[in-house]
Amino acid sequence: MIIYLICLLVIGLIIAWNIKKAPSDKDLWGEDE
């Protein structure tokens, strides 16, 4: 159960991080496309 909660927390942080840094990520990942 603890592992499940940690996974949810990590996923939530990753999603929030991607949403906040969306403009910046384009500079890093946009080059590949």
mmCIF file of the N, C-alpha and C atoms, coordinates in Angstrom:
data_MODEL
# 
_entry.id   MODEL 
# 
loop_
_atom_site.group_PDB 
_atom_site.id 
_atom_site.type_symbol 
_atom_site.label_atom_id 
_atom_site.label_alt_id 
_atom_site.label_comp_id 
_atom_site.label_asym_id 
_atom_site.label_entity_id 
_atom_site.label_seq_id 
_atom_site.pdbx_PDB_ins_code 
_atom_site.Cartn_x 
_atom_site.Cartn_y 
_atom_site.Cartn_z 
_atom_site.occupancy 
_atom_site.B_iso_or_equiv 
_atom_site.pdbx_formal_charge 
_atom_site.auth_seq_id 
_atom_site.auth_comp_id 
_atom_site.auth_asym_id 
_atom_site.auth_atom_id 
_atom_site.pdbx_PDB_model_num 
ATOM 1  N N  . MET A 1 1  ? 0.845  -1.202 0.000   1.00 0.00 ? 1  MET A N  1 
ATOM 2  C CA . MET A 1 1  ? 0.000  0.000  0.000   1.00 0.00 ? 1  MET A CA 1 
ATOM 3  C C  . MET A 1 1  ? 0.879  1.251  0.000   1.00 0.00 ? 1  MET A C  1 
ATOM 4  N N  . ILE A 1 2  ? 1.941  1.219  0.776   1.00 0.00 ? 2  ILE A N  1 
ATOM 5  C CA . ILE A 1 2  ? 2.837  2.379  0.830   1.00 0.00 ? 2  ILE A CA 1 
ATOM 6  C C  . ILE A 1 2  ? 3.460  2.621  -0.545  1.00 0.00 ? 2  ILE A C  1 
ATOM 7  N N  . ILE A 1 3  ? 3.863  1.538  -1.203  1.00 0.00 ? 3  ILE A N  1 
ATOM 8  C CA . ILE A 1 3  ? 4.475  1.666  -2.527  1.00 0.00 ? 3  ILE A CA 1 
ATOM 9  C C  . ILE A 1 3  ? 3.478  2.300  -3.494  1.00 0.00 ? 3  ILE A C  1 
ATOM 10 N N  . TYR A 1 4  ? 2.214  1.912  -3.389  1.00 0.00 ? 4  TYR A N  1 
ATOM 11 C CA . TYR A 1 4  ? 1.167  2.454  -4.259  1.00 0.00 ? 4  TYR A CA 1 
ATOM 12 C C  . TYR A 1 4  ? 1.029  3.958  -4.060  1.00 0.00 ? 4  TYR A C  1 
ATOM 13 N N  . LEU A 1 5  ? 1.054  4.396  -2.804  1.00 0.00 ? 5  LEU A N  1 
ATOM 14 C CA . LEU A 1 5  ? 0.925  5.826  -2.515  1.00 0.00 ? 5  LEU A CA 1 
ATOM 15 C C  . LEU A 1 5  ? 2.133  6.591  -3.040  1.00 0.00 ? 5  LEU A C  1 
ATOM 16 N N  . ILE A 1 6  ? 3.322  6.012  -2.894  1.00 0.00 ? 6  ILE A N  1 
ATOM 17 C CA . ILE A 1 6  ? 4.540  6.662  -3.386  1.00 0.00 ? 6  ILE A CA 1 
ATOM 18 C C  . ILE A 1 6  ? 4.476  6.805  -4.903  1.00 0.00 ? 6  ILE A C  1 
ATOM 19 N N  . CYS A 1 7  ? 4.011  5.764  -5.574  1.00 0.00 ? 7  CYS A N  1 
ATOM 20 C CA . CYS A 1 7  ? 3.895  5.807  -7.043  1.00 0.00 ? 7  CYS A CA 1 
ATOM 21 C C  . CYS A 1 7  ? 2.946  6.922  -7.463  1.00 0.00 ? 7  CYS A C  1 
ATOM 22 N N  . LEU A 1 8  ? 1.824  7.051  -6.777  1.00 0.00 ? 8  LEU A N  1 
ATOM 23 C CA . LEU A 1 8  ? 0.870  8.112  -7.108  1.00 0.00 ? 8  LEU A CA 1 
ATOM 24 C C  . LEU A 1 8  ? 1.507  9.479  -6.893  1.00 0.00 ? 8  LEU A C  1 
ATOM 25 N N  . LEU A 1 9  ? 2.267  9.627  -5.821  1.00 0.00 ? 9  LEU A N  1 
ATOM 26 C CA . LEU A 1 9  ? 2.916  10.898 -5.524  1.00 0.00 ? 9  LEU A CA 1 
ATOM 27 C C  . LEU A 1 9  ? 3.923  11.247 -6.608  1.00 0.00 ? 9  LEU A C  1 
ATOM 28 N N  . VAL A 1 10 ? 4.736  10.266 -7.004  1.00 0.00 ? 10 VAL A N  1 
ATOM 29 C CA . VAL A 1 10 ? 5.750  10.495 -8.035  1.00 0.00 ? 10 VAL A CA 1 
ATOM 30 C C  . VAL A 1 10 ? 5.087  10.866 -9.361  1.00 0.00 ? 10 VAL A C  1 
ATOM 31 N N  . ILE A 1 11 ? 4.056  10.125 -9.733  1.00 0.00 ? 11 ILE A N  1 
ATOM 32 C CA . ILE A 1 11 ? 3.350  10.411 -10.991 1.00 0.00 ? 11 ILE A CA 1 
ATOM 33 C C  . ILE A 1 11 ? 2.746  11.813 -10.947 1.00 0.00 ? 11 ILE A C  1 
ATOM 34 N N  . GLY A 1 12 ? 2.163  12.168 -9.827  1.00 0.00 ? 12 GLY A N  1 
ATOM 35 C CA . GLY A 1 12 ? 1.563  13.497 -9.686  1.00 0.00 ? 12 GLY A CA 1 
ATOM 36 C C  . GLY A 1 12 ? 2.606  14.594 -9.814  1.00 0.00 ? 12 GLY A C  1 
ATOM 37 N N  . LEU A 1 13 ? 3.771  14.388 -9.207  1.00 0.00 ? 13 LEU A N  1 
ATOM 38 C CA . LEU A 1 13 ? 4.837  15.384 -9.291  1.00 0.00 ? 13 LEU A CA 1 
ATOM 39 C C  . LEU A 1 13 ? 5.339  15.514 -10.721 1.00 0.00 ? 13 LEU A C  1 
ATOM 40 N N  . ILE A 1 14 ? 5.486  14.386 -11.422 1.00 0.00 ? 14 ILE A N  1 
ATOM 41 C CA . ILE A 1 14 ? 5.966  14.407 -12.813 1.00 0.00 ? 14 ILE A CA 1 
ATOM 42 C C  . ILE A 1 14 ? 4.978  15.166 -13.699 1.00 0.00 ? 14 ILE A C  1 
ATOM 43 N N  . ILE A 1 15 ? 3.691  14.892 -13.523 1.00 0.00 ? 15 ILE A N  1 
ATOM 44 C CA . ILE A 1 15 ? 2.674  15.576 -14.334 1.00 0.00 ? 15 ILE A CA 1 
ATOM 45 C C  . ILE A 1 15 ? 2.687  17.076 -14.040 1.00 0.00 ? 15 ILE A C  1 
ATOM 46 N N  . ALA A 1 16 ? 2.729  17.438 -12.769 1.00 0.00 ? 16 ALA A N  1 
ATOM 47 C CA . ALA A 1 16 ? 2.741  18.852 -12.392 1.00 0.00 ? 16 ALA A CA 1 
ATOM 48 C C  . ALA A 1 16 ? 3.996  19.531 -12.929 1.00 0.00 ? 16 ALA A C  1 
ATOM 49 N N  . TRP A 1 17 ? 5.144  18.836 -12.854 1.00 0.00 ? 17 TRP A N  1 
ATOM 50 C CA . TRP A 1 17 ? 6.415  19.380 -13.333 1.00 0.00 ? 17 TRP A CA 1 
ATOM 51 C C  . TRP A 1 17 ? 6.343  19.627 -14.834 1.00 0.00 ? 17 TRP A C  1 
ATOM 52 N N  . ASN A 1 18 ? 5.768  18.658 -15.578 1.00 0.00 ? 18 ASN A N  1 
ATOM 53 C CA . ASN A 1 18 ? 5.657  18.790 -17.037 1.00 0.00 ? 18 ASN A CA 1 
ATOM 54 C C  . ASN A 1 18 ? 4.736  19.947 -17.409 1.00 0.00 ? 18 ASN A C  1 
ATOM 55 N N  . ILE A 1 19 ? 3.649  20.127 -16.659 1.00 0.00 ? 19 ILE A N  1 
ATOM 56 C CA . ILE A 1 19 ? 2.701  21.211 -16.956 1.00 0.00 ? 19 ILE A CA 1 
ATOM 57 C C  . ILE A 1 19 ? 3.363  22.568 -16.702 1.00 0.00 ? 19 ILE A C  1 
ATOM 58 N N  . LYS A 1 20 ? 4.093  22.682 -15.596 1.00 0.00 ? 20 LYS A N  1 
ATOM 59 C CA . LYS A 1 20 ? 4.730  23.961 -15.253 1.00 0.00 ? 20 LYS A CA 1 
ATOM 60 C C  . LYS A 1 20 ? 5.880  24.285 -16.200 1.00 0.00 ? 20 LYS A C  1 
ATOM 61 N N  . LYS A 1 21 ? 6.642  23.262 -16.613 1.00 0.00 ? 21 LYS A N  1 
ATOM 62 C CA . LYS A 1 21 ? 7.815  23.495 -17.443 1.00 0.00 ? 21 LYS A CA 1 
ATOM 63 C C  . LYS A 1 21 ? 7.559  23.186 -18.915 1.00 0.00 ? 21 LYS A C  1 
ATOM 64 N N  . ALA A 1 22 ? 6.286  23.171 -19.319 1.00 0.00 ? 22 ALA A N  1 
ATOM 65 C CA . ALA A 1 22 ? 5.950  22.847 -20.710 1.00 0.00 ? 22 ALA A CA 1 
ATOM 66 C C  . ALA A 1 22 ? 6.716  23.723 -21.708 1.00 0.00 ? 22 ALA A C  1 
ATOM 67 N N  . PRO A 1 23 ? 6.738  25.057 -21.536 1.00 0.00 ? 23 PRO A N  1 
ATOM 68 C CA . PRO A 1 23 ? 7.454  25.910 -22.488 1.00 0.00 ? 23 PRO A CA 1 
ATOM 69 C C  . PRO A 1 23 ? 8.946  25.591 -22.526 1.00 0.00 ? 23 PRO A C  1 
ATOM 70 N N  . SER A 1 24 ? 9.536  25.295 -21.379 1.00 0.00 ? 24 SER A N  1 
ATOM 71 C CA . SER A 1 24 ? 10.969 25.018 -21.314 1.00 0.00 ? 24 SER A CA 1 
ATOM 72 C C  . SER A 1 24 ? 11.288 23.661 -21.938 1.00 0.00 ? 24 SER A C  1 
ATOM 73 N N  . ASP A 1 25 ? 10.384 22.698 -21.769 1.00 0.00 ? 25 ASP A N  1 
ATOM 74 C CA . ASP A 1 25 ? 10.625 21.358 -22.311 1.00 0.00 ? 25 ASP A CA 1 
ATOM 75 C C  . ASP A 1 25 ? 10.683 21.386 -23.836 1.00 0.00 ? 25 ASP A C  1 
ATOM 76 N N  . LYS A 1 26 ? 9.970  22.330 -24.457 1.00 0.00 ? 26 LYS A N  1 
ATOM 77 C CA . LYS A 1 26 ? 9.983  22.410 -25.921 1.00 0.00 ? 26 LYS A CA 1 
ATOM 78 C C  . LYS A 1 26 ? 11.406 22.671 -26.412 1.00 0.00 ? 26 LYS A C  1 
ATOM 79 N N  . ASP A 1 27 ? 12.177 23.436 -25.654 1.00 0.00 ? 27 ASP A N  1 
ATOM 80 C CA . ASP A 1 27 ? 13.557 23.735 -26.051 1.00 0.00 ? 27 ASP A CA 1 
ATOM 81 C C  . ASP A 1 27 ? 14.420 22.481 -25.987 1.00 0.00 ? 27 ASP A C  1 
ATOM 82 N N  . LEU A 1 28 ? 14.097 21.573 -25.050 1.00 0.00 ? 28 LEU A N  1 
ATOM 83 C CA . LEU A 1 28 ? 14.912 20.366 -24.879 1.00 0.00 ? 28 LEU A CA 1 
ATOM 84 C C  . LEU A 1 28 ? 14.452 19.246 -25.800 1.00 0.00 ? 28 LEU A C  1 
ATOM 85 N N  . TRP A 1 29 ? 13.138 18.993 -25.827 1.00 0.00 ? 29 TRP A N  1 
ATOM 86 C CA . TRP A 1 29 ? 12.604 17.857 -26.589 1.00 0.00 ? 29 TRP A CA 1 
ATOM 87 C C  . TRP A 1 29 ? 12.207 18.249 -28.007 1.00 0.00 ? 29 TRP A C  1 
ATOM 88 N N  . GLY A 1 30 ? 11.950 19.543 -28.230 1.00 0.00 ? 30 GLY A N  1 
ATOM 89 C CA . GLY A 1 30 ? 11.500 19.991 -29.546 1.00 0.00 ? 30 GLY A CA 1 
ATOM 90 C C  . GLY A 1 30 ? 12.539 19.744 -30.636 1.00 0.00 ? 30 GLY A C  1 
ATOM 91 N N  . GLU A 1 31 ? 13.827 19.684 -30.246 1.00 0.00 ? 31 GLU A N  1 
ATOM 92 C CA . GLU A 1 31 ? 14.883 19.504 -31.238 1.00 0.00 ? 31 GLU A CA 1 
ATOM 93 C C  . GLU A 1 31 ? 14.797 18.138 -31.908 1.00 0.00 ? 31 GLU A C  1 
ATOM 94 N N  . ASP A 1 32 ? 14.327 17.134 -31.170 1.00 0.00 ? 32 ASP A N  1 
ATOM 95 C CA . ASP A 1 32 ? 14.271 15.772 -31.720 1.00 0.00 ? 32 ASP A CA 1 
ATOM 96 C C  . ASP A 1 32 ? 13.197 15.663 -32.796 1.00 0.00 ? 32 ASP A C  1 
ATOM 97 N N  . GLU A 1 33 ? 12.129 16.428 -32.629 1.00 0.00 ? 33 GLU A N  1 
ATOM 98 C CA . GLU A 1 33 ? 11.021 16.322 -33.588 1.00 0.00 ? 33 GLU A CA 1 
ATOM 99 C C  . GLU A 1 33 ? 11.213 17.283 -34.748 1.00 0.00 ? 33 GLU A C  1 
# 
